[in-house]
Amino acid sequence: MRILSALVAGFLSSPPPKAVLATLVWLGGRSHPVITLLATLAILAAWRRPDD
């Protein structure tokens, strides 16, 4: 649960562009829920990482 809350906090502090959110909505409507979950987690993890 700590990992999920850390990911959500990072996501909310610097939200992704609207295109990323639109893609997630599009993917969610057309694919299996597990695929949508994995894609969402991957985007959250990438957004949480500090910039290099």
C-alpha positions as CSV (number, residue, x, y, z in Angstrom):
1,M,0.0,0.0,0.0
2,R,3.0,2.3,0.7
3,I,4.2,1.9,-2.9
4,L,0.7,2.7,-4.4
5,S,0.4,5.8,-2.2
6,A,3.9,7.0,-3.2
7,L,3.1,6.5,-6.9
8,V,-0.2,8.4,-6.6
9,A,1.5,11.2,-4.7
10,G,4.1,11.5,-7.5
11,F,1.4,11.4,-10.1
12,L,-0.6,14.1,-8.5
13,S,2.3,16.4,-7.8
14,S,3.2,16.6,-11.5
15,P,0.3,15.3,-13.7
16,P,1.0,13.9,-17.2
17,P,0.0,15.6,-20.4
18,K,-3.6,15.1,-21.5
19,A,-2.5,12.9,-24.4
20,V,-1.2,10.3,-21.9
21,L,-4.5,10.4,-20.0
22,A,-6.5,10.1,-23.2
23,T,-4.4,7.1,-24.2
24,L,-5.1,5.4,-20.9
25,V,-8.8,6.0,-21.3
26,W,-8.7,4.7,-24.9
27,L,-6.7,1.6,-23.8
28,G,-9.0,1.0,-20.9
29,G,-12.0,0.9,-23.1
30,R,-10.6,-1.5,-25.7
31,S,-8.4,-4.0,-23.8
32,H,-8.4,-6.5,-21.0
33,P,-8.5,-4.9,-17.5
34,V,-5.1,-6.5,-16.6
35,I,-3.5,-4.8,-19.6
36,T,-5.0,-1.5,-18.6
37,L,-3.7,-1.9,-15.0
38,L,-0.2,-2.8,-16.2
39,A,-0.1,0.2,-18.5
40,T,-1.3,2.5,-15.8
41,L,1.3,1.2,-13.3
42,A,4.0,1.6,-15.9
43,I,3.0,5.2,-16.5
44,L,2.8,5.9,-12.8
45,A,6.2,4.4,-12.2
46,A,7.8,6.3,-15.1
47,W,6.2,9.6,-13.9
48,R,7.5,9.0,-10.3
49,R,11.1,8.6,-11.4
50,P,13.3,11.7,-11.0
51,D,14.4,13.4,-14.1
52,D,18.0,12.6,-15.2
